[in-house]
Amino acid sequence: MEPLAVRSFTITSAAGLGSVHTARSLREERSGLARNDLDWAPLDCWIGRVAAAESVSLPASLGAFECRNNRLALLALEQDGFLDAVASARERHGAARIAVFLGTSTSGILSTELAYQGRDPATGRLPDAFRYDTVHNLNATTEFVRRVLGITGPAMTISTACSSSAKVFCLAERFIRLGLVDAAVVGGVDSLCHTTLYGFNSLQLVSTDICRPFDAARRGLSIGEAAGFALLERGPGELQLVGYGETSDAHHMSAPHPEGDGARRAMLDALARARLSPADIDYVNLHGTATPANDRSEGRAVHDVFGTGTPCSSTKGITGHALGAAGITEAAIALLSLEQAFLPGNTNTTAVDPETRCAIALHGEARKLGRVMSNNFGFGGSNCALVFGKAA
């Protein structure tokens, strides 16, 4: 494929608001995870909460979109000069020639959960103020972002669990290559809610301990929330999307293929599309959820492709698992690693499980990077690998 320029990107998560604070957390190996203090979800676990989203006010004209997910989206859009970057692209191409493709797993479902708690006890009627179409509908946040940015081009929401906001990069490349648009805003938003906290807990995947990806003593994941965006265009750029791979192995509804078959094929597909060999990749940002099955499966797949010569790490020990926003979170971290010549470590992990096999970098280090891969693998075997590069 012809590389696409990443003109601008931004990420907001428990690691920090915007890229500067996120990069600082990565360098200092400072986790944004904390003991769960949500009074509406008193579960014994650790979470990656973005408390600042709770005090965001939406513009009056967009009041119908009021929910945690959209407040988090607006908070992220306001970081790193992203609004200005999109405004400039809008002047170059026109609002109708820019697409918006976002990933999410639950959208603003928290508003629906709270609405059901407030049902009329006699009739079961939901509160009159509740608006499903602008808060819970999977396209709600995509439409909200579209309106905030003043974009009228194609819009689409991808919901493939944890690969959602990685796959939007692939969709954007296809739309731009086919000439349907000249640029695309891609990203994802997912926020804390009952469904994910208690849902993953019911699957026995949520740990009472802090998330420790690939640690021999790992006990499960820590749910986080995040919002992030990137602006993609044709042409040269310092940072580029140079390849991607997608597979669907459909091995099991929630468990990964034990040998990482689909994950391995997604990585090989990404390398082929980028016209690169495994030796050309300087760093792999792993999906690394800290569940026993996922880490073992991914470690084997990455080892099969890269052996033990390519450093790898999961950054979920800092951000938590942002689910539908995990792809954009880790894509942004991959871009930061290229931009700032820094290889992130595997925070919270002390003793790597020998079954991991691939080369886990426990601690971060300054290192010039030219090509990096970012992995995201979702339920049902929905796999995506992205390759980003920096111009020489």
C-alpha positions, 0 to 999 in steps of 0.5 A: 500500500501507499503510506498515509500521512498521520497529520495529527493525533491525540490520546486521553486516558488514565495515563494523562490528558493529551500526548505530552502527559501520556508520554511523561507517564510512559517515560516515568513508568507511572501507571494511571490505574487506581483502586476502583472508587466508582460509587455506582460500580463498587467492584473490587478491582483496579480501573483506568478512570479519566476523572476530568471527563466528569466535569466537561460541559458539552456545547448547548447546541449538542446538549442532546448528546450528553453522556460520559462517552461524549464528554470524554470524546470532547475532552480528547478532541481539545488536546494536542491542537487536534481541532485546529489540525482538522480545521486546516484539513477542512479548508484544504479539502472541504467538509464533505471530503473528510470521513469520520471512522470511529471504534467503540464497544459500548458507546454511551451505554452507561446512560441507558444503565442509569436510565433503567435504574430511574424507570417509573416504578408503576409503568416501567417507563424510562425517564423522558430526558433519556435519548437512545439515539444520541447517547447509546446508539453505536453511531452516537459518538461518531455523529457527535464528533462529526458535528464538533469537527464540522465534517459532512463526509462519510461516517462509520462506526466499527464495533469489533470489541478490542480491535474496533479503533485499530480497524478504523485505520484500515477502513480509512486507507481503503476509502482514501485509496479508492478516492472516496475521500481525501482525508479521514479522522479515525479513532475511538472512544469507550468509557467506564460502565456497568456492562464492561466492569461487571461483564468482564468480571463475570467472565473471570477476566477482571483482576483484584490486583493491578494489571500485570501483562505477561507477568508469571503471576498475572491475574487478569485485566484492569478496565480503563476508558480512553478517547483518541483520534488521528487525522490521515491524509495522502502524501508524505509525512513525518509519521505514516501508516505504512501497513495493516493486517486484519483477520477473523479466526472465529476460534471461540466467542471469547477465548483466543486461538491457543497458538495465536493463529489469527493474530499471527496471520494479521501481523504477516498480512500487515508486514506484506502490505507494508512491504517489510520483513519482520527484521524491519520492525523495531518495536511491537506494542502488544495487545497484552491484556494480562489475562492468562490465555490472551498473553500466552496466545499473543506471545506465541504468535509474536514469537513465531513472527519476530523471534526473540530479536524484536523488543515488545511491550504492553502498555495496558499496565499504565492505561488499563484496557480501554476495550473499543478505544484500545486500538487508538490508545496503543496506535497513539503510543506507537506514534509517540514512540516513533516521534520521541524515539522512546521504547515503552516498557511493560509497567507493573510486570516483574517476572515475565512468564517463560511461556510468553516466548517473545522479547518483553522489554520490562523497562522503557529506554531511549531508542531511535525507532523507524517502524513499529507495529501495534496489535489489537485482538478482539473477542471472536478472533477479530484481529488487527495489526497496524504498522507505523513508520517515521520518515528517514 
